[in-house]
Amino acid sequence: MTATIAPAVGRDVAAAQPRPPMSRLTVVELRKLVDTRAGRWLLIAIGVVAAGIIALQLAYAPDDEQTFANFFVPSLFPVGVLLPVLGILSITTEWSQRTALTTFALVPRRERVIIAKLAAVVLAALASVLVSLAVAAVATLIAEATGGAGTWRLDGMLIVHAVVLQVSTALIGAGFGLLLLHTPLAIVAYLVLPIAWSILGALVQPLYRAGEWLDTNRTMEPLFTPDMTSGQWQRLAVSLLVWLVVPLVAGLVRTMRQEVT
């Protein structure tokens, strides 16, 4: 009789334990982004490449172009390319390193883990914008000291657009990770499919018009400027629906049903 009661008591105690809050889960997922060697080196690479672009501008750009805005915008390019890879790794490393079993055992409701992962990716994207601003500020100070323009004027909409750009690209990467659950396959798919679509849109005339709405390389380009028309926002929304929302939803369904081994 004692053996019968003990498991029941154990289940009652486990059920009575409070669930970890989303804030704690998000902190855990943020820590995972830098705990792995790939994630750590990817973050280092993002910072080094952004700093390298700024250094080239300081060395070769005309003095009148050495402004805060002109330093800030180019620093977004390498971050926008590498952030989606970080989003992919945040999802797929659980499966490639076989830690998903432990993660989902500790937090049985998988959707809470996935939400925490997506929140961590968004926070990393927001942090990347702050890093770009900091790097641009340092470059502007150097430009002032070395005879460059050193102008600090920056349209606030550029920051808004930078946030939209970096958060969107990071979540697109996370969506591919959720959908494919395989690191090399997800990275290749993320890099190849948009490029293939751009090439087809340029070569096949009927696809050119569709590319104005579905090619993220074209719909995101206005984000590097302070002004966007309503039509440009609409085309961006449609492209993100296809490349961000659909993979995220399909990936969520697959991850919820995927057998963990």
Secondary structure as the mmCIF struct_conf table of DSSP 4:
data_model
#
loop_
_struct_conf.conf_type_id
_struct_conf.id
_struct_conf.beg_label_comp_id
_struct_conf.beg_label_asym_id
_struct_conf.beg_label_seq_id
_struct_conf.end_label_comp_id
_struct_conf.end_label_asym_id
_struct_conf.end_label_seq_id
HELX_RH_AL_P HELX_RH_AL_P1 THR A 2 ALA A 16
BEND BEND1 GLN A 17 GLN A 17
HELX_LH_PP_P HELX_LH_PP_P1 PRO A 18 PRO A 21
HELX_RH_AL_P HELX_RH_AL_P2 MET A 22 ASP A 35
BEND BEND2 THR A 36 THR A 36
HELX_RH_AL_P HELX_RH_AL_P3 ARG A 37 TYR A 60
BEND BEND3 ALA A 61 ALA A 61
HELX_RH_3T_P HELX_RH_3T_P1 ASP A 63 GLU A 65
HELX_RH_AL_P HELX_RH_AL_P4 PHE A 68 SER A 96
TURN_TY1_P TURN_TY1_P1 GLN A 97 ARG A 98
HELX_RH_AL_P HELX_RH_AL_P5 ALA A 100 LEU A 106
BEND BEND4 VAL A 107 VAL A 107
HELX_RH_AL_P HELX_RH_AL_P6 ARG A 110 ALA A 145
TURN_TY1_P TURN_TY1_P2 THR A 146 GLY A 147
BEND BEND5 GLY A 148 GLY A 148
HELX_RH_AL_P HELX_RH_AL_P7 GLY A 156 LEU A 180
HELX_RH_AL_P HELX_RH_AL_P8 THR A 183 LEU A 203
BEND BEND6 VAL A 204 VAL A 204
HELX_RH_AL_P HELX_RH_AL_P9 GLN A 205 LEU A 214
HELX_RH_AL_P HELX_RH_AL_P10 THR A 216 THR A 219
BEND BEND7 MET A 220 MET A 220
HELX_RH_3T_P HELX_RH_3T_P2 GLU A 221 PHE A 224
BEND BEND8 THR A 225 PRO A 226
HELX_RH_AL_P HELX_RH_AL_P11 SER A 230 LEU A 240
HELX_RH_PI_P HELX_RH_PI_P1 LEU A 241 VAL A 245
HELX_RH_AL_P HELX_RH_AL_P12 VAL A 246 ARG A 257
HELX_LH_PP_P HELX_LH_PP_P2 GLN A 258 VAL A 260
#
